[in-house]
Amino acid sequence: MDFLNVRGLSVVFLTMSLMLPATASATVVAPPTGTLVGNVTCGADELTPAPHIVVAAEGLSLRTTTDGSGKFTLLNVPAGQTLTIDAMADPETSFVASRSNIVVQAGETLDVGSMDLAICQPVAPAPIQDEGPADNPNDTAAA
């Protein structure tokens, strides 16, 4: 084998071996997370399950909805971060129950217990009453 070919092959091999660690170190590692579980109740008895209530972590884009028995599971919660968790019957109103100072550890499933809402159903707007054709001046059927 020619000396220049062996030297050229050595340079290529050395260059490729130096690139491998750089490629391996570029792997993105997901931040550690945990899981929050709990349940939402409704009313004075604090026993009535509150189904289909939004549960969210303030300041994060993490949210879930309670199941038919008022239970929830909030996945991928950042570990080691102090959070406030809100249960909202209607995000547009003040029907919110909050739990503050929640910190979950990496890989942990933390039960935050029961969160009670005073009112579980959003307040429906008052129905519009139909005045009927007699009040419509363009209606000729009443004449």
C-alpha positions in Angstrom: 0.0 0.0 0.0 1.2 3.4 -0.8 2.2 5.7 2.1 0.0 8.6 1.0 -3.1 6.4 0.7 -2.6 5.0 4.2 -2.0 8.6 5.5 -5.2 9.9 3.7 -7.2 7.0 5.1 -5.9 7.8 8.6 -6.9 11.4 8.3 -10.5 10.5 7.2 -10.8 7.9 10.0 -9.5 10.4 12.6 -11.9 13.1 11.3 -14.9 10.8 11.4 -14.1 9.6 14.9 -13.9 13.2 16.2 -17.3 13.9 14.8 -19.1 11.1 16.5 -18.9 12.5 20.1 -20.2 15.9 18.8 -23.2 14.1 17.2 -23.9 12.1 20.4 -23.8 15.1 22.6 -26.4 17.0 20.5 -29.2 14.8 21.9 -31.8 16.8 23.7 -32.8 15.6 27.1 -36.3 16.3 28.2 -36.6 18.1 31.6 -37.7 16.0 34.5 -41.4 15.9 35.1 -44.0 14.4 37.5 -47.7 13.8 37.6 -50.5 15.4 39.7 -53.7 13.6 40.5 -56.7 14.6 42.5 -60.4 15.2 42.4 -62.8 18.1 42.2 -66.1 18.2 44.1 -69.0 20.6 44.0 -71.2 22.3 46.6 -71.5 22.6 50.3 -71.3 18.9 51.1 -67.8 18.7 49.3 -68.8 15.1 48.3 -70.6 15.6 44.9 -68.2 14.8 42.1 -67.6 17.6 39.5 -67.3 16.1 36.1 -65.9 17.9 33.0 -64.1 20.6 35.0 -60.9 22.2 33.6 -57.9 21.7 35.8 -54.8 23.7 34.8 -51.4 24.8 36.1 -51.2 28.6 36.3 -48.6 30.1 33.9 -48.1 26.9 32.0 -49.9 25.4 29.0 -50.8 22.3 31.0 -54.5 21.4 31.4 -56.8 18.5 31.6 -60.5 17.8 32.3 -62.0 15.8 35.2 -63.6 12.5 34.3 -67.2 11.6 35.1 -66.4 11.0 38.8 -64.5 14.3 39.2 -61.0 12.8 39.1 -58.1 14.3 37.1 -54.6 13.4 36.1 -52.2 16.2 35.0 -49.2 14.8 33.2 -45.8 16.3 32.4 -45.7 18.7 35.3 -42.2 20.3 35.6 -40.4 18.8 38.5 -39.1 21.1 41.3 -41.2 24.1 40.3 -43.7 25.7 42.7 -47.1 25.8 41.1 -50.7 26.8 41.6 -53.3 24.4 40.3 -56.8 25.7 39.4 -60.1 23.9 38.9 -62.4 26.0 36.8 -66.1 25.5 36.3 -66.2 28.4 33.8 -62.9 30.1 33.0 -64.7 33.3 32.1 -66.1 33.7 35.6 -64.8 33.5 39.1 -65.9 29.9 39.8 -62.3 28.7 40.6 -60.8 26.5 43.3 -57.0 26.8 43.7 -54.3 24.8 45.4 -51.0 26.7 45.9 -47.4 25.8 46.6 -47.6 22.4 44.8 -44.2 20.9 44.0 -43.8 17.6 42.3 -40.5 15.7 42.1 -39.2 14.0 39.0 -41.0 10.7 38.3 -43.4 11.3 41.3 -47.2 11.0 41.2 -48.4 13.5 43.7 -52.0 13.5 45.0 -53.2 17.0 45.6 -56.4 15.8 47.3 -59.9 17.3 46.8 -60.6 20.7 45.4 -64.1 22.0 46.0 -66.0 24.4 43.8 -68.9 26.3 45.2 -70.7 26.2 41.8 -69.9 23.6 39.2 -72.1 24.5 36.3 -71.5 27.7 34.4 -74.2 30.2 34.9 -76.4 30.1 31.8 -77.5 33.4 30.3 -81.1 34.3 30.7 -83.2 33.0 27.8 -84.4 35.5 25.2 -88.2 35.6 25.1 -89.8 35.6 21.7 -92.3 38.5 21.6 -94.2 36.8 18.7 -95.5 38.2 15.5 -98.0 40.7 17.1 -95.1 43.0 18.1 -93.5 42.9 14.6 -94.8 45.8 12.5 -93.7 44.0 9.3 -95.9 41.0 10.1 -99.2 41.2 8.2 -100.6 37.9 9.5 -101.8 39.5 12.7 -103.8 42.2 10.8 
